[in-house]
Amino acid sequence: RQLDFAPGRTSVAIHLRRGDLPRGSDRATGDAYYVRLLHAIREVEPEADIHVWSSTAGVHQQAA
């Protein structure tokens, strides 16, 4: 699927690695890290067009 970014705005794309790691894996970066990162980005680029995605295929149930 193609990402569509807003023209004229800073584009940020973050892929959270989740799909191939079991829940609770110590190899996964915690959500709090990404929340802090996004807050820091917003401080510098408040109008940034931010896209965050992950894959949970084969490991976790699909979200409703």
mmCIF file of the N, C-alpha and C atoms, coordinates in Angstrom:
data_MODEL
# 
_entry.id   MODEL 
# 
loop_
_atom_site.group_PDB 
_atom_site.id 
_atom_site.type_symbol 
_atom_site.label_atom_id 
_atom_site.label_alt_id 
_atom_site.label_comp_id 
_atom_site.label_asym_id 
_atom_site.label_entity_id 
_atom_site.label_seq_id 
_atom_site.pdbx_PDB_ins_code 
_atom_site.Cartn_x 
_atom_site.Cartn_y 
_atom_site.Cartn_z 
_atom_site.occupancy 
_atom_site.B_iso_or_equiv 
_atom_site.pdbx_formal_charge 
_atom_site.auth_seq_id 
_atom_site.auth_comp_id 
_atom_site.auth_asym_id 
_atom_site.auth_atom_id 
_atom_site.pdbx_PDB_model_num 
ATOM 1   N N  . ARG A 1 1  ? 0.837   -1.182  0.000  1.00 0.00 ? 1  ARG A N  1 
ATOM 2   C CA . ARG A 1 1  ? 0.000   0.000   0.000  1.00 0.00 ? 1  ARG A CA 1 
ATOM 3   C C  . ARG A 1 1  ? 0.879   1.241   0.000  1.00 0.00 ? 1  ARG A C  1 
ATOM 4   N N  . GLN A 1 2  ? 0.561   2.179   -0.825 1.00 0.00 ? 2  GLN A N  1 
ATOM 5   C CA . GLN A 1 2  ? 1.335   3.407   -0.948 1.00 0.00 ? 2  GLN A CA 1 
ATOM 6   C C  . GLN A 1 2  ? 0.949   4.397   0.144  1.00 0.00 ? 2  GLN A C  1 
ATOM 7   N N  . LEU A 1 3  ? 1.964   5.073   0.702  1.00 0.00 ? 3  LEU A N  1 
ATOM 8   C CA . LEU A 1 3  ? 1.701   6.135   1.675  1.00 0.00 ? 3  LEU A CA 1 
ATOM 9   C C  . LEU A 1 3  ? 1.472   7.434   0.933  1.00 0.00 ? 3  LEU A C  1 
ATOM 10  N N  . ASP A 1 4  ? 0.449   8.134   1.286  1.00 0.00 ? 4  ASP A N  1 
ATOM 11  C CA . ASP A 1 4  ? 0.162   9.438   0.692  1.00 0.00 ? 4  ASP A CA 1 
ATOM 12  C C  . ASP A 1 4  ? 0.447   10.512  1.721  1.00 0.00 ? 4  ASP A C  1 
ATOM 13  N N  . PHE A 1 5  ? 1.483   11.311  1.467  1.00 0.00 ? 5  PHE A N  1 
ATOM 14  C CA . PHE A 1 5  ? 1.862   12.374  2.381  1.00 0.00 ? 5  PHE A CA 1 
ATOM 15  C C  . PHE A 1 5  ? 1.278   13.700  1.923  1.00 0.00 ? 5  PHE A C  1 
ATOM 16  N N  . ALA A 1 6  ? 1.029   14.576  2.878  1.00 0.00 ? 6  ALA A N  1 
ATOM 17  C CA . ALA A 1 6  ? 0.486   15.900  2.580  1.00 0.00 ? 6  ALA A CA 1 
ATOM 18  C C  . ALA A 1 6  ? 1.559   16.743  1.891  1.00 0.00 ? 6  ALA A C  1 
ATOM 19  N N  . PRO A 1 7  ? 1.234   17.315  0.748  1.00 0.00 ? 7  PRO A N  1 
ATOM 20  C CA . PRO A 1 7  ? 2.214   18.148  0.054  1.00 0.00 ? 7  PRO A CA 1 
ATOM 21  C C  . PRO A 1 7  ? 2.553   19.396  0.866  1.00 0.00 ? 7  PRO A C  1 
ATOM 22  N N  . GLY A 1 8  ? 3.825   19.780  0.822  1.00 0.00 ? 8  GLY A N  1 
ATOM 23  C CA . GLY A 1 8  ? 4.267   20.997  1.483  1.00 0.00 ? 8  GLY A CA 1 
ATOM 24  C C  . GLY A 1 8  ? 4.514   20.853  2.971  1.00 0.00 ? 8  GLY A C  1 
ATOM 25  N N  . ARG A 1 9  ? 4.368   19.647  3.498  1.00 0.00 ? 9  ARG A N  1 
ATOM 26  C CA . ARG A 1 9  ? 4.629   19.411  4.925  1.00 0.00 ? 9  ARG A CA 1 
ATOM 27  C C  . ARG A 1 9  ? 5.759   18.408  5.072  1.00 0.00 ? 9  ARG A C  1 
ATOM 28  N N  . THR A 1 10 ? 6.501   18.505  6.173  1.00 0.00 ? 10 THR A N  1 
ATOM 29  C CA . THR A 1 10 ? 7.543   17.526  6.456  1.00 0.00 ? 10 THR A CA 1 
ATOM 30  C C  . THR A 1 10 ? 6.895   16.158  6.628  1.00 0.00 ? 10 THR A C  1 
ATOM 31  N N  . SER A 1 11 ? 7.454   15.149  5.969  1.00 0.00 ? 11 SER A N  1 
ATOM 32  C CA . SER A 1 11 ? 6.920   13.786  6.030  1.00 0.00 ? 11 SER A CA 1 
ATOM 33  C C  . SER A 1 11 ? 7.750   12.940  6.978  1.00 0.00 ? 11 SER A C  1 
ATOM 34  N N  . VAL A 1 12 ? 7.063   12.204  7.837  1.00 0.00 ? 12 VAL A N  1 
ATOM 35  C CA . VAL A 1 12 ? 7.724   11.296  8.772  1.00 0.00 ? 12 VAL A CA 1 
ATOM 36  C C  . VAL A 1 12 ? 7.025   9.949   8.674  1.00 0.00 ? 12 VAL A C  1 
ATOM 37  N N  . ALA A 1 13 ? 7.787   8.884   8.473  1.00 0.00 ? 13 ALA A N  1 
ATOM 38  C CA . ALA A 1 13 ? 7.234   7.532   8.417  1.00 0.00 ? 13 ALA A CA 1 
ATOM 39  C C  . ALA A 1 13 ? 7.966   6.671   9.443  1.00 0.00 ? 13 ALA A C  1 
ATOM 40  N N  . ILE A 1 14 ? 7.197   5.998   10.295 1.00 0.00 ? 14 ILE A N  1 
ATOM 41  C CA . ILE A 1 14 ? 7.780   5.145   11.337 1.00 0.00 ? 14 ILE A CA 1 
ATOM 42  C C  . ILE A 1 14 ? 7.159   3.760   11.226 1.00 0.00 ? 14 ILE A C  1 
ATOM 43  N N  . HIS A 1 15 ? 8.013   2.768   11.094 1.00 0.00 ? 15 HIS A N  1 
ATOM 44  C CA . HIS A 1 15 ? 7.544   1.383   11.084 1.00 0.00 ? 15 HIS A CA 1 
ATOM 45  C C  . HIS A 1 15 ? 7.871   0.773   12.437 1.00 0.00 ? 15 HIS A C  1 
ATOM 46  N N  . LEU A 1 16 ? 6.842   0.405   13.193 1.00 0.00 ? 16 LEU A N  1 
ATOM 47  C CA . LEU A 1 16 ? 7.039   -0.258  14.478 1.00 0.00 ? 16 LEU A CA 1 
ATOM 48  C C  . LEU A 1 16 ? 7.150   -1.751  14.229 1.00 0.00 ? 16 LEU A C  1 
ATOM 49  N N  . ARG A 1 17 ? 8.291   -2.306  14.533 1.00 0.00 ? 17 ARG A N  1 
ATOM 50  C CA . ARG A 1 17 ? 8.491   -3.740  14.318 1.00 0.00 ? 17 ARG A CA 1 
ATOM 51  C C  . ARG A 1 17 ? 7.719   -4.503  15.385 1.00 0.00 ? 17 ARG A C  1 
ATOM 52  N N  . ARG A 1 18 ? 6.733   -5.234  14.953 1.00 0.00 ? 18 ARG A N  1 
ATOM 53  C CA . ARG A 1 18 ? 5.920   -6.009  15.877 1.00 0.00 ? 18 ARG A CA 1 
ATOM 54  C C  . ARG A 1 18 ? 5.571   -7.392  15.321 1.00 0.00 ? 18 ARG A C  1 
ATOM 55  N N  . GLY A 1 19 ? 5.378   -7.510  14.037 1.00 0.00 ? 19 GLY A N  1 
ATOM 56  C CA . GLY A 1 19 ? 4.816   -8.713  13.442 1.00 0.00 ? 19 GLY A CA 1 
ATOM 57  C C  . GLY A 1 19 ? 5.588   -9.987  13.644 1.00 0.00 ? 19 GLY A C  1 
ATOM 58  N N  . ASP A 1 20 ? 6.898   -9.920  13.694 1.00 0.00 ? 20 ASP A N  1 
ATOM 59  C CA . ASP A 1 20 ? 7.670   -11.159 13.794 1.00 0.00 ? 20 ASP A CA 1 
ATOM 60  C C  . ASP A 1 20 ? 8.207   -11.395 15.199 1.00 0.00 ? 20 ASP A C  1 
ATOM 61  N N  . LEU A 1 21 ? 7.771   -10.600 16.166 1.00 0.00 ? 21 LEU A N  1 
ATOM 62  C CA . LEU A 1 21 ? 8.253   -10.757 17.536 1.00 0.00 ? 21 LEU A CA 1 
ATOM 63  C C  . LEU A 1 21 ? 7.112   -11.191 18.448 1.00 0.00 ? 21 LEU A C  1 
ATOM 64  N N  . PRO A 1 22 ? 7.364   -12.143 19.330 1.00 0.00 ? 22 PRO A N  1 
ATOM 65  C CA . PRO A 1 22 ? 6.307   -12.529 20.266 1.00 0.00 ? 22 PRO A CA 1 
ATOM 66  C C  . PRO A 1 22 ? 5.992   -11.387 21.230 1.00 0.00 ? 22 PRO A C  1 
ATOM 67  N N  . ARG A 1 23 ? 4.750   -11.317 21.674 1.00 0.00 ? 23 ARG A N  1 
ATOM 68  C CA . ARG A 1 23 ? 4.336   -10.284 22.628 1.00 0.00 ? 23 ARG A CA 1 
ATOM 69  C C  . ARG A 1 23 ? 5.265   -10.305 23.848 1.00 0.00 ? 23 ARG A C  1 
ATOM 70  N N  . GLY A 1 24 ? 5.746   -9.129  24.244 1.00 0.00 ? 24 GLY A N  1 
ATOM 71  C CA . GLY A 1 24 ? 6.621   -9.028  25.405 1.00 0.00 ? 24 GLY A CA 1 
ATOM 72  C C  . GLY A 1 24 ? 8.087   -9.292  25.113 1.00 0.00 ? 24 GLY A C  1 
ATOM 73  N N  . SER A 1 25 ? 8.447   -9.467  23.856 1.00 0.00 ? 25 SER A N  1 
ATOM 74  C CA . SER A 1 25 ? 9.837   -9.745  23.497 1.00 0.00 ? 25 SER A CA 1 
ATOM 75  C C  . SER A 1 25 ? 10.742  -8.594  23.925 1.00 0.00 ? 25 SER A C  1 
ATOM 76  N N  . ASP A 1 26 ? 11.888  -8.928  24.497 1.00 0.00 ? 26 ASP A N  1 
ATOM 77  C CA . ASP A 1 26 ? 12.838  -7.876  24.889 1.00 0.00 ? 26 ASP A CA 1 
ATOM 78  C C  . ASP A 1 26 ? 13.550  -7.287  23.674 1.00 0.00 ? 26 ASP A C  1 
ATOM 79  N N  . ARG A 1 27 ? 13.311  -7.842  22.492 1.00 0.00 ? 27 ARG A N  1 
ATOM 80  C CA . ARG A 1 27 ? 13.885  -7.287  21.257 1.00 0.00 ? 27 ARG A CA 1 
ATOM 81  C C  . ARG A 1 27 ? 13.050  -6.137  20.704 1.00 0.00 ? 27 ARG A C  1 
ATOM 82  N N  . ALA A 1 28 ? 11.819  -5.991  21.186 1.00 0.00 ? 28 ALA A N  1 
ATOM 83  C CA . ALA A 1 28 ? 10.939  -4.929  20.688 1.00 0.00 ? 28 ALA A CA 1 
ATOM 84  C C  . ALA A 1 28 ? 11.205  -3.638  21.459 1.00 0.00 ? 28 ALA A C  1 
ATOM 85  N N  . THR A 1 29 ? 11.293  -2.537  20.745 1.00 0.00 ? 29 THR A N  1 
ATOM 86  C CA . THR A 1 29 ? 11.411  -1.238  21.384 1.00 0.00 ? 29 THR A CA 1 
ATOM 87  C C  . THR A 1 29 ? 10.048  -0.883  21.965 1.00 0.00 ? 29 THR A C  1 
ATOM 88  N N  . GLY A 1 30 ? 10.042  -0.443  23.206 1.00 0.00 ? 30 GLY A N  1 
ATOM 89  C CA . GLY A 1 30 ? 8.793   -0.141  23.899 1.00 0.00 ? 30 GLY A CA 1 
ATOM 90  C C  . GLY A 1 30 ? 8.034   1.035   23.290 1.00 0.00 ? 30 GLY A C  1 
ATOM 91  N N  . ASP A 1 31 ? 6.717   1.024   23.475 1.00 0.00 ? 31 ASP A N  1 
ATOM 92  C CA . ASP A 1 31 ? 5.874   2.091   22.945 1.00 0.00 ? 31 ASP A CA 1 
ATOM 93  C C  . ASP A 1 31 ? 6.269   3.457   23.487 1.00 0.00 ? 31 ASP A C  1 
ATOM 94  N N  . ALA A 1 32 ? 6.680   3.528   24.736 1.00 0.00 ? 32 ALA A N  1 
ATOM 95  C CA . ALA A 1 32 ? 7.040   4.813   25.357 1.00 0.00 ? 32 ALA A CA 1 
ATOM 96  C C  . ALA A 1 32 ? 8.144   5.520   24.575 1.00 0.00 ? 32 ALA A C  1 
ATOM 97  N N  . TYR A 1 33 ? 9.070   4.765   24.010 1.00 0.00 ? 33 TYR A N  1 
ATOM 98  C CA . TYR A 1 33 ? 10.136  5.356   23.205 1.00 0.00 ? 33 TYR A CA 1 
ATOM 99  C C  . TYR A 1 33 ? 9.551   6.117   22.015 1.00 0.00 ? 33 TYR A C  1 
ATOM 100 N N  . TYR A 1 34 ? 8.607   5.475   21.333 1.00 0.00 ? 34 TYR A N  1 
ATOM 101 C CA . TYR A 1 34 ? 8.014   6.091   20.150 1.00 0.00 ? 34 TYR A CA 1 
ATOM 102 C C  . TYR A 1 34 ? 7.136   7.286   20.507 1.00 0.00 ? 34 TYR A C  1 
ATOM 103 N N  . VAL A 1 35 ? 6.450   7.213   21.636 1.00 0.00 ? 35 VAL A N  1 
ATOM 104 C CA . VAL A 1 35 ? 5.651   8.358   22.086 1.00 0.00 ? 35 VAL A CA 1 
ATOM 105 C C  . VAL A 1 35 ? 6.559   9.554   22.338 1.00 0.00 ? 35 VAL A C  1 
ATOM 106 N N  . ARG A 1 36 ? 7.681   9.338   23.032 1.00 0.00 ? 36 ARG A N  1 
ATOM 107 C CA . ARG A 1 36 ? 8.642   10.428  23.264 1.00 0.00 ? 36 ARG A CA 1 
ATOM 108 C C  . ARG A 1 36 ? 9.197   10.954  21.946 1.00 0.00 ? 36 ARG A C  1 
ATOM 109 N N  . LEU A 1 37 ? 9.504   10.065  21.029 1.00 0.00 ? 37 LEU A N  1 
ATOM 110 C CA . LEU A 1 37 ? 10.027  10.457  19.721 1.00 0.00 ? 37 LEU A CA 1 
ATOM 111 C C  . LEU A 1 37 ? 9.029   11.334  18.972 1.00 0.00 ? 37 LEU A C  1 
ATOM 112 N N  . LEU A 1 38 ? 7.772   10.931  18.968 1.00 0.00 ? 38 LEU A N  1 
ATOM 113 C CA . LEU A 1 38 ? 6.747   11.709  18.269 1.00 0.00 ? 38 LEU A CA 1 
ATOM 114 C C  . LEU A 1 38 ? 6.546   13.079  18.912 1.00 0.00 ? 38 LEU A C  1 
ATOM 115 N N  . HIS A 1 39 ? 6.607   13.150  20.233 1.00 0.00 ? 39 HIS A N  1 
ATOM 116 C CA . HIS A 1 39 ? 6.514   14.448  20.908 1.00 0.00 ? 39 HIS A CA 1 
ATOM 117 C C  . HIS A 1 39 ? 7.688   15.343  20.511 1.00 0.00 ? 39 HIS A C  1 
ATOM 118 N N  . ALA A 1 40 ? 8.876   14.763  20.432 1.00 0.00 ? 40 ALA A N  1 
ATOM 119 C CA . ALA A 1 40 ? 10.066  15.539  20.041 1.00 0.00 ? 40 ALA A CA 1 
ATOM 120 C C  . ALA A 1 40 ? 9.937   16.033  18.605 1.00 0.00 ? 40 ALA A C  1 
ATOM 121 N N  . ILE A 1 41 ? 9.430   15.200  17.720 1.00 0.00 ? 41 ILE A N  1 
ATOM 122 C CA . ILE A 1 41 ? 9.224   15.615  16.324 1.00 0.00 ? 41 ILE A CA 1 
ATOM 123 C C  . ILE A 1 41 ? 8.227   16.765  16.276 1.00 0.00 ? 41 ILE A C  1 
ATOM 124 N N  . ARG A 1 42 ? 7.138   16.662  17.015 1.00 0.00 ? 42 ARG A N  1 
ATOM 125 C CA . ARG A 1 42 ? 6.117   17.707  17.024 1.00 0.00 ? 42 ARG A CA 1 
ATOM 126 C C  . ARG A 1 42 ? 6.661   19.034  17.566 1.00 0.00 ? 42 ARG A C  1 
ATOM 127 N N  . GLU A 1 43 ? 7.612   18.980  18.492 1.00 0.00 ? 43 GLU A N  1 
ATOM 128 C CA . GLU A 1 43 ? 8.209   20.213  19.004 1.00 0.00 ? 43 GLU A CA 1 
ATOM 129 C C  . GLU A 1 43 ? 8.985   20.944  17.908 1.00 0.00 ? 43 GLU A C  1 
ATOM 130 N N  . VAL A 1 44 ? 9.663   20.188  17.057 1.00 0.00 ? 44 VAL A N  1 
ATOM 131 C CA . VAL A 1 44 ? 10.481  20.772  15.995 1.00 0.00 ? 44 VAL A CA 1 
ATOM 132 C C  . VAL A 1 44 ? 9.653   21.055  14.740 1.00 0.00 ? 44 VAL A C  1 
ATOM 133 N N  . GLU A 1 45 ? 8.761   20.150  14.409 1.00 0.00 ? 45 GLU A N  1 
ATOM 134 C CA . GLU A 1 45 ? 7.921   20.257  13.198 1.00 0.00 ? 45 GLU A CA 1 
ATOM 135 C C  . GLU A 1 45 ? 6.459   20.026  13.574 1.00 0.00 ? 45 GLU A C  1 
ATOM 136 N N  . PRO A 1 46 ? 5.795   21.037  14.139 1.00 0.00 ? 46 PRO A N  1 
ATOM 137 C CA . PRO A 1 46 ? 4.420   20.848  14.614 1.00 0.00 ? 46 PRO A CA 1 
ATOM 138 C C  . PRO A 1 46 ? 3.429   20.440  13.525 1.00 0.00 ? 46 PRO A C  1 
ATOM 139 N N  . GLU A 1 47 ? 3.717   20.759  12.278 1.00 0.00 ? 47 GLU A N  1 
ATOM 140 C CA . GLU A 1 47 ? 2.805   20.436  11.177 1.00 0.00 ? 47 GLU A CA 1 
ATOM 141 C C  . GLU A 1 47 ? 3.236   19.204  10.385 1.00 0.00 ? 47 GLU A C  1 
ATOM 142 N N  . ALA A 1 48 ? 4.177   18.442  10.920 1.00 0.00 ? 48 ALA A N  1 
ATOM 143 C CA . ALA A 1 48 ? 4.664   17.259  10.212 1.00 0.00 ? 48 ALA A CA 1 
ATOM 144 C C  . ALA A 1 48 ? 3.512   16.287  9.939  1.00 0.00 ? 48 ALA A C  1 
ATOM 145 N N  . ASP A 1 49 ? 3.559   15.659  8.781  1.00 0.00 ? 49 ASP A N  1 
ATOM 146 C CA . ASP A 1 49 ? 2.597   14.633  8.401  1.00 0.00 ? 49 ASP A CA 1 
ATOM 147 C C  . ASP A 1 49 ? 3.204   13.296  8.809  1.00 0.00 ? 49 ASP A C  1 
ATOM 148 N N  . ILE A 1 50 ? 2.725   12.744  9.913  1.00 0.00 ? 50 ILE A N  1 
ATOM 149 C CA . ILE A 1 50 ? 3.338   11.553  10.515 1.00 0.00 ? 50 ILE A CA 1 
ATOM 150 C C  . ILE A 1 50 ? 2.478   10.327  10.232 1.00 0.00 ? 50 ILE A C  1 
ATOM 151 N N  . HIS A 1 51 ? 3.138   9.284   9.717  1.00 0.00 ? 51 HIS A N  1 
ATOM 152 C CA . HIS A 1 51 ? 2.484   7.996   9.473  1.00 0.00 ? 51 HIS A CA 1 
ATOM 153 C C  . HIS A 1 51 ? 3.222   6.941   10.290 1.00 0.00 ? 51 HIS A C  1 
ATOM 154 N N  . VAL A 1 52 ? 2.473   6.166   11.064 1.00 0.00 ? 52 VAL A N  1 
ATOM 155 C CA . VAL A 1 52 ? 3.046   5.082   11.868 1.00 0.00 ? 52 VAL A CA 1 
ATOM 156 C C  . VAL A 1 52 ? 2.315   3.804   11.476 1.00 0.00 ? 52 VAL A C  1 
ATOM 157 N N  . TRP A 1 53 ? 3.072   2.739   11.245 1.00 0.00 ? 53 TRP A N  1 
ATOM 158 C CA . TRP A 1 53 ? 2.432   1.480   10.899 1.00 0.00 ? 53 TRP A CA 1 
ATOM 159 C C  . TRP A 1 53 ? 3.236   0.313   11.434 1.00 0.00 ? 53 TRP A C  1 
ATOM 160 N N  . SER A 1 54 ? 2.594   -0.844  11.455 1.00 0.00 ? 54 SER A N  1 
ATOM 161 C CA . SER A 1 54 ? 3.218   -2.071  11.901 1.00 0.00 ? 54 SER A CA 1 
ATOM 162 C C  . SER A 1 54 ? 2.496   -3.240  11.247 1.00 0.00 ? 54 SER A C  1 
ATOM 163 N N  . SER A 1 55 ? 3.080   -4.392  11.394 1.00 0.00 ? 55 SER A N  1 
ATOM 164 C CA . SER A 1 55 ? 2.450   -5.618  10.937 1.00 0.00 ? 55 SER A CA 1 
ATOM 165 C C  . SER A 1 55 ? 2.376   -6.570  12.116 1.00 0.00 ? 55 SER A C  1 
ATOM 166 N N  . THR A 1 56 ? 1.216   -7.125  12.322 1.00 0.00 ? 56 THR A N  1 
ATOM 167 C CA . THR A 1 56 ? 1.063   -8.127  13.374 1.00 0.00 ? 56 THR A CA 1 
ATOM 168 C C  . THR A 1 56 ? 0.703   -9.482  12.773 1.00 0.00 ? 56 THR A C  1 
ATOM 169 N N  . ALA A 1 57 ? 0.857   -9.605  11.469 1.00 0.00 ? 57 ALA A N  1 
ATOM 170 C CA . ALA A 1 57 ? 0.469   -10.823 10.764 1.00 0.00 ? 57 ALA A CA 1 
ATOM 171 C C  . ALA A 1 57 ? 1.175   -12.051 11.314 1.00 0.00 ? 57 ALA A C  1 
ATOM 172 N N  . GLY A 1 58 ? 0.391   -13.049 11.614 1.00 0.00 ? 58 GLY A N  1 
ATOM 173 C CA . GLY A 1 58 ? 0.949   -14.327 12.040 1.00 0.00 ? 58 GLY A CA 1 
ATOM 174 C C  . GLY A 1 58 ? 1.326   -14.410 13.510 1.00 0.00 ? 58 GLY A C  1 
ATOM 175 N N  . VAL A 1 59 ? 1.261   -13.306 14.246 1.00 0.00 ? 59 VAL A N  1 
ATOM 176 C CA . VAL A 1 59 ? 1.672   -13.347 15.649 1.00 0.00 ? 59 VAL A CA 1 
ATOM 177 C C  . VAL A 1 59 ? 0.529   -12.946 16.568 1.00 0.00 ? 59 VAL A C  1 
ATOM 178 N N  . HIS A 1 60 ? -0.148  -11.854 16.260 1.00 0.00 ? 60 HIS A N  1 
ATOM 179 C CA . HIS A 1 60 ? -1.181  -11.312 17.118 1.00 0.00 ? 60 HIS A CA 1 
ATOM 180 C C  . HIS A 1 60 ? -2.522  -11.312 16.400 1.00 0.00 ? 60 HIS A C  1 
ATOM 181 N N  . GLN A 1 61 ? -3.589  -11.329 17.176 1.00 0.00 ? 61 GLN A N  1 
ATOM 182 C CA . GLN A 1 61 ? -4.918  -11.245 16.577 1.00 0.00 ? 61 GLN A CA 1 
ATOM 183 C C  . GLN A 1 61 ? -5.090  -9.874  15.953 1.00 0.00 ? 61 GLN A C  1 
ATOM 184 N N  . GLN A 1 62 ? -5.867  -9.841  14.887 1.00 0.00 ? 62 GLN A N  1 
ATOM 185 C CA . GLN A 1 62 ? -6.136  -8.578  14.194 1.00 0.00 ? 62 GLN A CA 1 
ATOM 186 C C  . GLN A 1 62 ? -6.993  -7.683  15.092 1.00 0.00 ? 62 GLN A C  1 
ATOM 187 N N  . ALA A 1 63 ? -6.635  -6.411  15.145 1.00 0.00 ? 63 ALA A N  1 
ATOM 188 C CA . ALA A 1 63 ? -7.408  -5.452  15.933 1.00 0.00 ? 63 ALA A CA 1 
ATOM 189 C C  . ALA A 1 63 ? -8.763  -5.231  15.285 1.00 0.00 ? 63 ALA A C  1 
ATOM 190 N N  . ALA A 1 64 ? -9.746  -4.979  16.110 1.00 0.00 ? 64 ALA A N  1 
ATOM 191 C CA . ALA A 1 64 ? -11.097 -4.732  15.599 1.00 0.00 ? 64 ALA A CA 1 
ATOM 192 C C  . ALA A 1 64 ? -11.234 -3.309  15.125 1.00 0.00 ? 64 ALA A C  1 
# 
